[in-house]
Amino acid sequence: VIILTGTLTSAETVVIPASTVNSYMFDQLQSDVQSGHNIRAMVFIDAGSMYNKDVPAKMAPIGEVEFINGVAATATILNTPVNFEDDLKADLGIFAQDSWTINRLTVNYGARWEYFASAVDEETSGVGRFVSTERKFGPIAMPTWTSIAPRVGVVYDLFGNQKTAVKFSMGRYEQAGTTGFSNRYNPLALQTQSVSWTDLNGDGVPQGELGCTYQTPGCEINVAGQLPKSFGVASLPTFDPKIKRMYNVETTVSVQQEVLPGVSVSAGWYRRNYENMWRRTNTGVTKNDFTPFTLFSPIDGTPITYYNISAAKVAQIGTNLVDTNAPDRTDTYNGYEYTFTARVGRVSLFGGGMIERMLSNSCDDDWNPNLLLYCDQKQSGLPFRQQFKIAGSIPLKYGVQVGVSFQSLPGYLFGTSSVGALTGVSGPSGAPSAAQLAAPNGASTVWLITAATRYDASSPCVAQGKCTVGQQVNPGITQASLSVPLVAPMTEYGDRINQLDLNITKNIKMGRLNVQPKLDVFNALNVSPVTGVLGLNFGTVAYKQPSVVLNPRTLQIGANLRW
């Protein structure tokens, strides 16, 4: 990283004495100029590689299994062993900015030029349980992205008394990333496929190999009927060569006010619009390949229209996948923040809160009608999520000081979030995951349906007269299973977290030695909100069963020594 800073004034001309031309240094130039522009420049470059090496065939994972009400249902198989290398050829950024003060107005402006290039190196992997041939690929070049990200900020001293500041900023922030993009499209990246499993011998272990006949001794998994022909040969998704890098534009407006000496408050509005969003399209399947059917929610009996793909296209549901930019897709964030700081005497206090919400719209999917369910989050009733934090310190007698921290946070999201919701302040956090591209607006409670799934006496639709006991939920199912969303994504959350922490310290001086014993109390209220669940598959034993709670009240005793 190379940084160059300096200050130049627009109202003065710097005269360099002839006698010192050969020794006139940059810091001397700075000292000759007292106000005006403050210029800063930086160069950043990064490069690296990520490796995944083969393991012995006996140690390679062969997949996971799922039971429904204790009965074997599906098995997830893997394309192991895999041996690959992803390279970050260059992540280069050149940034320059200037801060210009004009009376009560300060303007900060700059731009960052970015260059990003990655690739897949030459690679080879051997045969495996579900891969019959040796695989060789590479080298493969990935798209090279160049971009300019401008940023501007303005601060105005409203009354000229340095007590009220009005601030505005706008900037572009590129998608962050290293080897994630190349790994996504690496032909030897880890690949999974779910197939039907009938546990014929009741040992709880899925048996079967390539070429075996389903539901015959030793062949309990439907490899022949549901495993794509290209499985293990190449990674299924590809990318449009013209795909562009994602970015967001953040706009901020805020006001900061000194209320009293040592007491200030601020309020701000933050908005982020995400651009060049990605969409995954299947070029071998269209809407005409799907047939609608109606099922009734096992939660409340609500009718849900979902779609079965034709039997002729089942094997293609996971193939021919191409990732492109989606110009009509939107992700918009709005946040309202307030903060305060106060120092009265020896007591200090600071805190604030945020009210925020991210709304996504992925109703531009044009190949799979199932992706249109809950595609517009404006219609899903997503709440504004609120958080509040306050902390302070209070000095007492005899050198004792008490620190207090309280935070009230919204519950953790259950399920998968939308693409934008995983991002931070500085922009998209990286390439969307396969799960996010498969369910662009996220996923919450689902109902895993197979050919054996039927309504029973406890089904709400039976009492409502919409269905009958024993009726098959989806008579036309063509896939091993369907995960039907029952609840709008990003509407299911854990308990609110109200956590109080305390800290007590005392300074003891003994000559040159300074001893500071301390007592820390975490979660002093001993609350136990649920922050994670085992699963969101309705009707299973794990459905919404707590898996993680806030750590209980914890006391920590220690000391700091300085000499």
Stockholm file with secondary structure:
# STOCKHOLM 1.0

chainA/1-563         VIILTGTLTSAETVVIPASTVNSYMFDQLQSDVQSGHNIRAMVFIDAGSMYNKDVPAKMAPIGEVEFINGVAATATILNTPVNFEDDLKADLGIFAQDSWTINRLTVNYGARWEYFASAVDEETSGVGRFVSTERKFGPIAMPTWTSIAPRVGVVYDLFGNQKTAVKFSMGRYEQAGTTGFSNRYNPLALQTQSVSWTDLNGDGVPQGELGCTYQTPGCEINVAGQLPKSFGVASLPTFDPKIKRMYNVETTVSVQQEVLPGVSVSAGWYRRNYENMWRRTNTGVTKNDFTPFTLFSPIDGTPITYYNISAAKVAQIGTNLVDTNAPDRTDTYNGYEYTFTARVGRVSLFGGGMIERMLSNSCDDDWNPNLLLYCDQKQSGLPFRQQFKIAGSIPLKYGVQVGVSFQSLPGYLFGTSSVGALTGVSGPSGAPSAAQLAAPNGASTVWLITAATRYDASSPCVAQGKCTVGQQVNPGITQASLSVPLVAPMTEYGDRINQLDLNITKNIKMGRLNVQPKLDVFNALNVSPVTGVLGLNFGTVAYKQPSVVLNPRTLQIGANLRW
#=GR chainA/1-563 SS CEEEEEEECSSCCCCCCGGGGGGCCHHHHHHHCCSSEEEEEEEEEEEEEEEECCCCGGGSCCCEEEEETTEEEEEEEECCCCCEEEEEEEEEEEEEEEEEEETTEEEEEEEEEEEEEEEECCEEECCBTTBCSCEEECCEECCCEEEEEEEEEEEEESSSSSSEEEEEEEEEEECCCSSHHHHHTCTTSCCEEEEEBCCTTSSSCCCCCTTCCTTBTTBCBCHHHHSCTTTTTSCSCEECTTCCCCEEEEEEEEEEEEEETTEEEEEEEEEEEEESCEEEEETTCCGGGEEEEEEECTTTCCEEEEEEECGGGGGGTTSSEEEEECTTCEEEEEEEEEEEEEEETTEEEEEEEEEEEEEEECTTCCSCGGGGTTCBGGGTTCCCEEEEEEEEEEECGGGEEEEEEEEEECCCBCSBCCTGGGCBTTBCCSSCCHHHHHSTTCBCSEEEECTTCBCCTTCHHHHTTSSCTTCBSCTTCCSSCEEEECSCTTCCBCCCEEEEEEEEEECEEETTEEEEEEEEEESTTCCCCEEEESBCBTTSTTBTCEEEECCCCEEEEEEEEEC
#=GC SS_cons         CEEEEEEECSSCCCCCCGGGGGGCCHHHHHHHCCSSEEEEEEEEEEEEEEEECCCCGGGSCCCEEEEETTEEEEEEEECCCCCEEEEEEEEEEEEEEEEEEETTEEEEEEEEEEEEEEEECCEEECCBTTBCSCEEECCEECCCEEEEEEEEEEEEESSSSSSEEEEEEEEEEECCCSSHHHHHTCTTSCCEEEEEBCCTTSSSCCCCCTTCCTTBTTBCBCHHHHSCTTTTTSCSCEECTTCCCCEEEEEEEEEEEEEETTEEEEEEEEEEEEESCEEEEETTCCGGGEEEEEEECTTTCCEEEEEEECGGGGGGTTSSEEEEECTTCEEEEEEEEEEEEEEETTEEEEEEEEEEEEEEECTTCCSCGGGGTTCBGGGTTCCCEEEEEEEEEEECGGGEEEEEEEEEECCCBCSBCCTGGGCBTTBCCSSCCHHHHHSTTCBCSEEEECTTCBCCTTCHHHHTTSSCTTCBSCTTCCSSCEEEECSCTTCCBCCCEEEEEEEEEECEEETTEEEEEEEEEESTTCCCCEEEESBCBTTSTTBTCEEEECCCCEEEEEEEEEC
//
